[in-house]
Amino acid sequence: MPDNLPILDSDVLNQLREDVGADAMPVLMDALRREFSTSFATIVSSLESGDLALLETTAHALKSSSASFGAARVSAVCLKLELAANAREDSAKIKQLIPQLEATVAEVSTIFGFNAS
């Protein structure tokens, strides 16, 4: 993952806000919060079960939605996961990407206030 990628590209996020309107953002942010949680769990469980096709499609979907919100590093890690699953790389190699995904999702979640009570 390139270190020069921002954890959050505010220009992309601002463009999304402009495109959908500020009133729609809370609903979209809640959808992203839920997607972070469910997609991460699906990626981990599909890796454990050897279902690389499911891992690939889940990583692809999370890559796209993360990019839409400006979460550039999450999107970049998801791309790596997607490509590795598509190439049917060894699960040990794919598993090495999980901590990166977890850390970047956690960082973006904190920025967006998903972890707040």
C-alpha positions as CSV (number, residue, x, y, z in Angstrom):
1,M,0.0,0.0,0.0
2,P,1.6,3.3,-1.0
3,D,2.3,5.4,2.0
4,N,1.5,8.5,0.1
5,L,-2.1,7.7,-0.1
6,P,-4.2,9.7,2.3
7,I,-6.2,7.7,4.9
8,L,-9.1,10.0,3.9
9,D,-9.2,12.1,0.7
10,S,-11.4,15.0,1.8
11,D,-11.9,16.2,-1.8
12,V,-13.6,12.9,-2.7
13,L,-15.7,13.0,0.5
14,N,-16.7,16.7,-0.1
15,Q,-17.6,15.8,-3.7
16,L,-19.9,13.0,-2.5
17,R,-21.5,15.4,0.0
18,E,-22.0,17.9,-2.8
19,D,-23.4,15.2,-5.2
20,V,-25.9,13.7,-2.7
21,G,-26.6,16.6,-0.4
22,A,-25.7,17.0,3.2
23,D,-29.1,15.5,4.3
24,A,-28.3,12.2,2.7
25,M,-24.8,11.9,4.2
26,P,-25.9,10.4,7.6
27,V,-27.7,7.6,5.9
28,L,-24.8,6.9,3.6
29,M,-22.3,7.0,6.4
30,D,-24.4,4.5,8.4
31,A,-24.4,2.2,5.4
32,L,-20.6,2.5,5.1
33,R,-20.3,1.8,8.9
34,R,-22.3,-1.4,8.4
35,E,-20.4,-2.4,5.3
36,F,-17.1,-2.0,7.0
37,S,-18.3,-4.4,9.7
38,T,-20.0,-7.0,7.6
39,S,-17.4,-7.0,4.8
40,F,-14.5,-7.3,7.1
41,A,-16.2,-10.3,8.8
42,T,-17.0,-11.8,5.4
43,I,-13.4,-11.4,4.2
44,V,-12.0,-13.1,7.3
45,S,-14.5,-16.0,7.3
46,S,-14.2,-16.6,3.5
47,L,-10.4,-16.7,3.9
48,E,-10.8,-19.2,6.7
49,S,-13.2,-21.4,4.7
50,G,-11.1,-21.1,1.5
51,D,-13.9,-19.3,-0.4
52,L,-11.7,-17.1,-2.4
53,A,-14.5,-16.2,-4.9
54,L,-16.5,-14.7,-2.0
55,L,-13.4,-13.0,-0.7
56,E,-12.7,-11.5,-4.1
57,T,-16.3,-10.1,-4.6
58,T,-16.5,-8.8,-1.0
59,A,-13.1,-7.0,-1.3
60,H,-14.2,-5.6,-4.7
61,A,-17.4,-4.2,-3.2
62,L,-15.6,-2.7,-0.2
63,K,-12.9,-1.3,-2.5
64,S,-15.5,0.6,-4.5
65,S,-17.6,1.9,-1.6
66,S,-14.5,3.0,0.3
67,A,-13.2,4.9,-2.7
68,S,-16.6,6.6,-3.0
69,F,-16.1,8.0,0.5
70,G,-12.5,8.9,0.0
71,A,-11.1,6.1,2.1
72,A,-8.1,5.7,-0.2
73,R,-6.0,3.3,1.9
74,V,-8.9,1.0,2.7
75,S,-9.6,0.9,-1.0
76,A,-6.0,0.2,-1.8
77,V,-5.8,-2.8,0.7
78,C,-9.1,-4.1,-0.7
79,L,-7.6,-4.0,-4.2
80,K,-4.7,-6.1,-3.0
81,L,-7.0,-8.6,-1.5
82,E,-9.2,-8.7,-4.6
83,L,-6.2,-9.3,-6.9
84,A,-4.7,-11.9,-4.6
85,A,-8.0,-13.8,-4.3
86,N,-8.5,-13.6,-8.1
87,A,-5.0,-15.0,-8.6
88,R,-5.8,-17.7,-6.1
89,E,-2.7,-16.9,-4.2
90,D,-1.8,-18.9,-1.1
91,S,-4.1,-18.2,1.8
92,A,-1.1,-17.4,4.0
93,K,-0.1,-14.6,1.7
94,I,-3.6,-13.2,1.6
95,K,-3.9,-13.5,5.4
96,Q,-1.0,-11.1,5.7
97,L,-3.2,-8.4,4.3
98,I,-5.9,-8.8,7.0
99,P,-4.1,-6.7,9.6
100,Q,-3.6,-3.9,7.1
101,L,-7.3,-3.9,6.3
102,E,-8.3,-4.0,9.9
103,A,-6.0,-1.1,10.8
104,T,-7.1,1.1,7.9
105,V,-10.8,0.3,8.5
106,A,-10.3,1.2,12.2
107,E,-8.5,4.4,11.4
108,V,-11.3,5.5,8.9
109,S,-13.9,4.4,11.4
110,T,-12.4,6.6,14.1
111,I,-12.2,9.6,11.7
112,F,-15.9,9.1,10.8
113,G,-16.9,8.6,14.4
114,F,-18.1,5.0,13.9
115,N,-16.5,3.9,17.1
116,A,-18.2,6.5,19.2
117,S,-20.8,5.4,21.7
